Amino acid sequence: MSITKRRVAFGGLATVASLALLAGCASAPTASTATPTATAVAGFKPCMVSDLGGFDDKSFNQLGYEGLQTASAALGVKAITVQSNAETDYAPNIDSLISQNCSLIITVGFALSAATVTAALANPTVDFAIIDDAADNNFDGKTDAPNIKPILFNTAQAAFLAGYASADYSKAGKVATYGGMNYPTVTIFMDGFAQGVDYYNAQKSKSVQVLGYDEKNPDAATFTGGFEANDTAKTTAQNFIDQGADVLLPVGGPIFQSAGAAITDSGKDVALLGADADVYNTFPTYDSLYFTSVEKGIAQATAAVVQNAGTATTFDTTTYIGDLSNDGVGIAPFHNFQSKVDSGLQGELDTIKAGIISGSIPVKSYLTPTK
């Protein structure tokens, strides 16, 4: 599926609520143990369906789950969750939540888009939200059902910063990025990363090479074919290591874990980037390898949507787009690499971030197709 086929236009931005419980990546409290801090409307029941990675994927499914649990705790309600183990589970899982009288059903991931739209159209009195998809299967720039709220993230902006930093760090002059599958919410990371490297090259008169992704031909990018930490994902990482890349950005849930294993087995000095969450905190097994992570505020955004749905008389379906301006996306600290990066790098990144927010440094993505 190409990026051009998934170009969409959106009405406006919703504001993410400030929820202190979401600081860091610690486990969220459950509704049964936390003290409610808000009053939910009578009978409010929030629910969630995972994608194939499951709720312990150390990535976007887990972040959505944490946001759901945090908001449910604040509202004093019990959330219902169901995990998908195959694509054929999507529709039945959603139907099972409808049969349990869920008020709000959040589906996690673009792969659930068609099933979500079908269920929403058939059940207009149930509210839906979907993470990482516009629910625009007709490709007409509109959400396909009036009771669905898309939760999207312009991660190209944060990945731009990560690409710039990676190019600055690379000793080999070669970095690599690759994805799980060819979906816009995957390639948006890769595209932003490559743009950041290009910007670095232009600013510094360098020629750092990006392996695995060509901005001019994104459909020819490298993909593992799924979102599992398996031998294919490990071999893909190893191939880039063999080609001389010393920084890797895998985009696709737990496939970064396979990259960590490949780097460890290679014995080479290769840095690894995470996607969605700060993997230094969520999966510390390879903490010595993590350069930074390109983060989405999935937990915060999900919690805000649940909290708003649980306290409002009318469900707000306005699309939420997280970007640098509203802290919906960003990059994690350099952690163990802090002493290894150039002392002036953070200042440069701060300046670039301000330029992206102001528009003086344009970053294109499927969410900003005119740039």
C-alpha positions as a printed NumPy array, in Angstrom:
array([[  0.   ,   0.   ,   0.   ],
       [  1.578,   3.295,  -0.998],
       [  1.612,   6.499,   0.984],
       [ -0.203,   8.344,  -1.787],
       [ -3.175,   6.018,  -1.528],
       [ -3.548,   6.85 ,   2.141],
       [ -3.336,  10.634,   1.991],
       [ -5.973,  12.188,   4.172],
       [ -7.208,  15.6  ,   5.284],
       [ -8.27 ,  16.32 ,   8.816],
       [-10.547,  18.825,  10.433],
       [ -8.687,  19.893,  13.546],
       [ -6.709,  18.994,  16.581],
       [ -7.982,  17.794,  19.915],
       [ -6.07 ,  18.634,  23.052],
       [ -4.46 ,  15.875,  25.079],
       [ -5.354,  16.075,  28.741],
       [ -2.525,  16.444,  31.19 ],
       [ -2.386,  13.235,  33.21 ],
       [  0.425,  12.998,  35.724],
       [ -0.054,   9.265,  36.12 ],
       [  1.384,   8.769,  32.648],
       [  4.809,  10.192,  33.373],
       [  7.459,   7.722,  32.253],
       [  6.616,   4.185,  31.192],
       [  5.698,   2.646,  34.513],
       [  2.78 ,   0.246,  34.673],
       [ -0.545,   2.019,  34.98 ],
       [ -2.769,   1.405,  38.027],
       [ -5.833,  -0.751,  37.584],
       [ -9.327,   0.573,  38.043],
       [ -9.867,  -1.739,  40.985],
       [ -7.   ,  -0.276,  43.037],
       [ -6.782,   3.403,  42.095],
       [ -8.853,   6.162,  43.669],
       [-11.19 ,   7.754,  41.102],
       [-10.473,  11.423,  40.377],
       [-13.363,  12.09 ,  37.985],
       [-17.002,  11.097,  37.721],
       [-17.965,   8.973,  34.748],
       [-21.374,   9.115,  33.14 ],
       [-23.65 ,   6.309,  34.292],
       [-22.883,   2.98 ,  32.685],
       [-19.701,   4.093,  30.928],
       [-17.663,   1.053,  29.935],
       [-14.398,   1.564,  27.969],
       [-12.994,  -1.356,  25.979],
       [-10.034,  -2.147,  23.72 ],
       [ -9.007,  -4.634,  21.013],
       [ -5.296,  -5.2  ,  20.391],
       [ -3.425,  -5.779,  17.161],
       [ -1.324,  -8.933,  16.678],
       [  1.583,  -7.747,  18.83 ],
       [ -0.512,  -8.108,  21.981],
       [ -0.73 ,  -5.888,  25.035],
       [  2.797,  -6.773,  26.176],
       [  4.54 ,  -5.835,  22.909],
       [  6.612,  -3.128,  24.669],
       [  5.303,  -0.806,  21.97 ],
       [  2.042,   0.681,  20.679],
       [ -0.391,  -1.988,  21.903],
       [  1.052,  -1.772,  25.394],
       [  0.992,   2.03 ,  25.383],
       [ -2.658,   2.066,  24.332],
       [ -3.471,  -0.428,  27.077],
       [ -1.687,   1.703,  29.681],
       [ -3.615,   4.784,  28.597],
       [ -6.898,   2.894,  28.812],
       [ -6.141,   1.577,  32.279],
       [ -4.984,   4.941,  33.586],
       [ -8.129,   6.748,  32.434],
       [-10.366,   3.925,  33.666],
       [ -8.748,   4.184,  37.065],
       [ -9.272,   7.934,  37.132],
       [-12.937,   7.429,  36.26 ],
       [-13.459,   4.546,  38.671],
       [-14.637,   2.15 ,  35.955],
       [-13.444,  -1.26 ,  34.841],
       [-12.077,  -1.591,  31.322],
       [-12.527,  -4.683,  29.18 ],
       [ -9.709,  -5.731,  26.866],
       [ -9.4  ,  -8.497,  24.305],
       [ -6.252,  -9.555,  22.49 ],
       [ -6.043, -10.47 ,  18.808],
       [ -3.88 , -13.447,  17.875],
       [ -4.748, -13.476,  14.17 ],
       [ -6.259, -11.092,  11.647],
       [ -9.409, -13.199,  11.667],
       [ -9.864, -12.246,  15.341],
       [-10.432,  -8.54 ,  14.671],
       [-14.117,  -8.528,  13.768],
       [-15.175, -11.217,  16.29 ],
       [-13.255,  -9.439,  19.052],
       [-15.001,  -6.158,  18.32 ],
       [-18.362,  -7.925,  18.161],
       [-17.695,  -9.561,  21.517],
       [-17.173,  -6.138,  23.107],
       [-20.341,  -4.792,  21.521],
       [-22.248,  -7.732,  23.014],
       [-20.836,  -6.758,  26.425],
       [-22.378,  -3.283,  26.07 ],
       [-19.128,  -1.38 ,  25.766],
       [-19.664,   2.372,  25.52 ],
       [-16.321,   3.133,  23.862],
       [-14.308,   0.62 ,  21.858],
       [-10.722,   1.528,  21.018],
       [ -9.007,  -0.529,  18.345],
       [ -5.222,  -0.474,  18.268],
       [ -3.594,  -0.235,  14.871],
       [ -4.29 ,   0.393,  11.228],
       [ -4.828,  -3.31 ,  10.532],
       [ -8.143,  -3.091,  12.416],
       [ -9.449,  -0.211,  10.311],
       [-11.845,  -2.145,   8.079],
       [-13.301,  -4.145,  10.972],
       [-13.689,  -0.974,  13.02 ],
       [-15.534,   0.863,  10.251],
       [-17.866,  -2.082,   9.647],
       [-18.715,  -2.353,  13.341],
       [-19.157,   1.396,  13.77 ],
       [-21.56 ,   1.666,  10.852],
       [-23.573,  -1.28 ,  12.155],
       [-23.64 ,   0.102,  15.717],
       [-24.137,   3.883,  15.521],
       [-24.884,   4.217,  19.257],
       [-21.457,   2.814,  20.223],
       [-18.464,   5.174,  20.225],
       [-15.227,   4.053,  18.609],
       [-11.652,   5.313,  18.482],
       [ -8.772,   3.888,  16.489],
       [ -5.081,   4.359,  17.146],
       [ -2.774,   4.93 ,  14.181],
       [ -5.392,   5.071,  11.452],
       [ -7.784,   7.614,   9.964],
       [-10.522,   5.017,   9.325],
       [-10.558,   6.305,   5.761],
       [-10.791,   3.115,   3.738],
       [-12.52 ,   4.981,   0.912],
       [ -9.452,   7.239,   0.537],
       [-11.632,  10.328,   0.255],
       [-10.107,  12.294,   3.118],
       [-13.01 ,  11.56 ,   5.481],
       [-13.478,   9.153,   8.364],
       [-15.785,   6.405,   7.104],
       [-18.171,   6.394,  10.083],
       [-19.416,   9.369,  12.111],
       [-18.865,   7.625,  15.468],
       [-15.114,   6.962,  15.066],
       [-12.382,   9.205,  16.488],
       [ -8.978,   8.71 ,  14.807],
       [ -5.888,   9.071,  16.995],
       [ -2.909,   9.838,  14.763],
       [  0.705,  10.896,  15.226],
       [  2.908,  12.853,  12.842],
       [  5.96 ,  10.845,  13.841],
       [  7.856,  12.04 ,  10.763],
       [  8.662,  15.18 ,  12.761],
       [ 10.232,  13.291,  15.654],
       [ 11.918,  10.799,  13.318],
       [ 13.456,  13.777,  11.493],
       [ 15.218,  14.697,  14.736],
       [ 16.308,  11.083,  15.243],
       [ 17.619,  10.893,  11.688],
       [ 19.649,  14.059,  12.138],
       [ 21.073,  12.784,  15.425],
       [ 21.841,   9.358,  13.94 ],
       [ 23.692,  10.894,  10.995],
       [ 25.714,  13.014,  13.395],
       [ 26.58 ,   9.989,  15.524],
       [ 27.369,   7.529,  12.718],
       [ 31.04 ,   6.763,  12.281],
       [ 30.506,   4.595,   9.215],
       [ 28.467,   7.161,   7.305],
       [ 25.742,   4.541,   6.883],
       [ 22.473,   4.262,   8.81 ],
       [ 19.475,   2.026,   8.126],
       [ 15.75 ,   2.004,   8.671],
       [ 13.215,  -0.673,   7.817],
       [  9.668,  -1.606,   8.741],
       [  7.391,  -4.462,   9.621],
       [  4.907,  -3.921,   6.784],
       [  4.292,  -1.236,   4.18 ],
       [  1.701,   0.863,   5.966],
       [  1.722,   4.673,   6.214],
       [  2.001,   4.593,   9.993],
       [  5.191,   2.562,   9.571],
       [  6.76 ,   4.404,   6.648],
       [  6.066,   7.78 ,   8.262],
       [  8.903,   6.978,  10.705],
       [ 11.216,   5.873,   7.922],
       [ 10.411,   8.886,   5.76 ],
       [ 11.024,  11.37 ,   8.56 ],
       [ 14.246,   9.591,   9.52 ],
       [ 15.561,   9.815,   5.962],
       [ 14.586,  13.485,   5.731],
       [ 16.512,  14.164,   8.929],
       [ 19.614,  12.516,   7.486],
       [ 19.224,  14.563,   4.297],
       [ 18.94 ,  17.739,   6.34 ],
       [ 22.077,  16.834,   8.27 ],
       [ 23.968,  16.199,   5.027],
       [ 22.847,  19.544,   3.627],
       [ 23.745,  21.459,   6.777],
       [ 27.079,  19.773,   7.371],
       [ 28.143,  19.094,   3.759],
       [ 28.246,  15.359,   4.562],
       [ 27.046,  12.306,   2.66 ],
       [ 25.638,   9.916,   5.272],
       [ 23.785,   7.139,   3.441],
       [ 20.365,   5.747,   4.388],
       [ 19.927,   2.024,   3.739],
       [ 16.53 ,   0.364,   3.585],
       [ 14.475,   3.366,   2.518],
       [ 14.37 ,   5.655,  -0.504],
       [ 12.212,   8.76 ,  -0.126],
       [ 11.634,   8.834,  -3.885],
       [ 10.487,   5.209,  -4.002],
       [  9.027,   4.273,  -0.593],
       [  7.328,   1.135,  -1.908],
       [ 10.784,  -0.333,  -2.568],
       [ 11.721,  -0.021,   1.105],
       [ 12.772,  -2.994,   3.203],
       [ 10.091,  -4.736,   5.288],
       [ 10.211,  -7.847,   7.44 ],
       [  6.696,  -8.863,   6.404],
       [  5.136,  -8.701,   9.861],
       [  5.271,  -7.352,  13.374],
       [  6.865, -10.257,  15.188],
       [ 10.309, -10.618,  16.721],
       [ 11.36 , -13.601,  14.619],
       [ 14.217, -14.969,  12.508],
       [ 13.207, -12.873,   9.504],
       [ 13.379,  -9.692,  11.542],
       [ 16.771, -10.729,  12.903],
       [ 18.125, -11.597,   9.449],
       [ 16.922,  -8.239,   8.106],
       [ 18.865,  -6.421,  10.815],
       [ 21.916,  -8.596,  10.22 ],
       [ 21.873,  -7.764,   6.499],
       [ 22.122,  -4.051,   7.26 ],
       [ 24.899,  -4.668,   9.781],
       [ 26.766,  -6.652,   7.126],
       [ 26.374,  -3.707,   4.737],
       [ 28.146,  -1.489,   7.232],
       [ 25.304,   0.419,   8.893],
       [ 26.151,   1.416,  12.456],
       [ 22.721,   2.84 ,  13.389],
       [ 19.436,   0.922,  12.942],
       [ 15.834,   2.142,  13.189],
       [ 13.414,  -0.819,  12.954],
       [  9.763,   0.256,  12.852],
       [  7.203,  -2.401,  13.66 ],
       [  6.413,  -3.23 ,  17.251],
       [  8.748,  -5.871,  18.699],
       [ 10.96 ,  -6.321,  15.603],
       [ 13.483,  -4.079,  17.384],
       [ 14.088,  -6.952,  19.793],
       [ 15.361,  -9.081,  16.901],
       [ 17.632,  -6.227,  15.867],
       [ 19.057,  -6.138,  19.382],
       [ 19.812,  -9.842,  19.156],
       [ 21.458,  -9.409,  15.748],
       [ 23.651,  -6.565,  16.991],
       [ 24.671,  -8.554,  20.057],
       [ 25.553, -11.605,  17.96 ],
       [ 27.548,  -9.502,  15.499],
       [ 29.806,  -8.111,  18.198],
       [ 29.926,  -4.835,  16.283],
       [ 29.46 ,  -1.295,  17.56 ],
       [ 25.96 ,  -0.657,  16.236],
       [ 23.402,   1.664,  17.835],
       [ 19.703,   0.814,  17.936],
       [ 16.682,   3.13 ,  17.919],
       [ 13.235,   2.305,  19.26 ],
       [  9.869,   3.279,  17.822],
       [  6.634,   4.268,  19.597],
       [  7.926,   3.886,  23.163],
       [ 11.217,   4.639,  24.878],
       [ 12.464,   1.06 ,  24.637],
       [ 15.229,   1.82 ,  27.143],
       [ 12.456,   1.731,  29.753],
       [ 10.023,  -0.773,  28.248],
       [ 12.551,  -3.426,  27.149],
       [ 15.867,  -2.875,  28.963],
       [ 17.418,  -6.143,  27.739],
       [ 19.425,  -4.195,  25.168],
       [ 19.745,  -0.947,  27.111],
       [ 23.428,  -0.62 ,  26.216],
       [ 22.491,  -0.498,  22.521],
       [ 19.699,   2.085,  22.596],
       [ 20.712,   5.397,  21.05 ],
       [ 17.263,   6.993,  21.426],
       [ 13.637,   6.238,  20.539],
       [ 11.079,   7.974,  18.349],
       [  8.144,   8.292,  20.708],
       [  4.405,   8.63 ,  20.24 ],
       [  2.263,   9.896,  23.08 ],
       [ -0.109,   6.963,  22.622],
       [ -0.732,   6.434,  26.327],
       [ -1.462,  10.107,  26.953],
       [ -3.697,  10.496,  23.913],
       [ -5.623,   7.29 ,  24.641],
       [ -6.143,   8.278,  28.265],
       [ -7.431,  11.691,  27.204],
       [ -9.891,  10.18 ,  24.722],
       [-11.214,   7.717,  27.319],
       [-11.484,  10.366,  30.009],
       [-13.289,  12.775,  27.694],
       [-15.655,  10.073,  26.449],
       [-16.396,   8.999,  30.   ],
       [-17.291,  12.451,  31.272],
       [-18.847,  14.204,  28.251],
       [-22.458,  13.987,  27.154],
       [-21.422,  13.99 ,  23.495],
       [-18.509,  12.02 ,  22.052],
       [-15.977,  14.273,  20.323],
       [-14.922,  12.576,  17.074],
       [-12.508,  15.306,  15.994],
       [ -9.269,  13.71 ,  14.81 ],
       [ -6.367,  14.009,  17.22 ],
       [ -2.965,  14.488,  15.572],
       [  0.027,  14.381,  17.886],
       [  3.069,  16.332,  16.699],
       [  6.015,  18.262,  18.098],
       [  3.893,  21.336,  18.796],
       [  1.621,  19.538,  21.27 ],
       [  4.229,  17.062,  22.557],
       [  2.31 ,  14.249,  20.883],
       [  5.609,  12.975,  19.453],
       [  9.244,  13.395,  20.403],
       [ 12.536,  11.613,  20.901],
       [ 13.73 ,   9.936,  24.085],
       [ 16.928,  10.874,  25.955],
       [ 20.228,   9.462,  24.717],
       [ 20.581,   7.555,  27.997],
       [ 23.871,   5.592,  27.891],
       [ 24.896,   7.385,  24.709],
       [ 24.783,  10.841,  26.28 ],
       [ 28.555,  10.929,  26.709],
       [ 29.101,   9.589,  23.189],
       [ 27.222,  12.239,  21.217],
       [ 28.646,  15.594,  20.229],
       [ 28.294,  18.167,  22.995],
       [ 26.511,  20.589,  20.69 ],
       [ 24.027,  18.072,  19.28 ],
       [ 21.194,  18.722,  21.731],
       [ 21.321,  22.445,  21.027],
       [ 21.1  ,  21.754,  17.304],
       [ 18.128,  19.444,  17.852],
       [ 16.356,  22.074,  19.932],
       [ 16.823,  24.611,  17.143],
       [ 15.586,  22.155,  14.525],
       [ 12.556,  21.27 ,  16.638],
       [ 11.637,  24.943,  16.878],
       [ 12.053,  25.271,  13.113],
       [  9.785,  22.299,  12.454],
       [  7.121,  23.71 ,  14.767],
       [  7.311,  27.144,  13.14 ],
       [  7.263,  25.658,   9.654],
       [ 10.628,  27.071,   8.627],
       [ 11.943,  23.494,   8.39 ],
       [  9.278,  21.547,   6.48 ],
       [  8.833,  17.832,   7.165],
       [  6.594,  15.99 ,   4.728],
       [  4.451,  13.014,   5.644],
       [  1.118,  11.515,   4.641],
       [ -0.405,  13.746,   7.324],
       [  1.149,  16.84 ,   5.705],
       [  1.053,  15.91 ,   2.   ],
       [  1.32 ,  19.484,   0.727],
       [  4.741,  20.003,   2.265]])
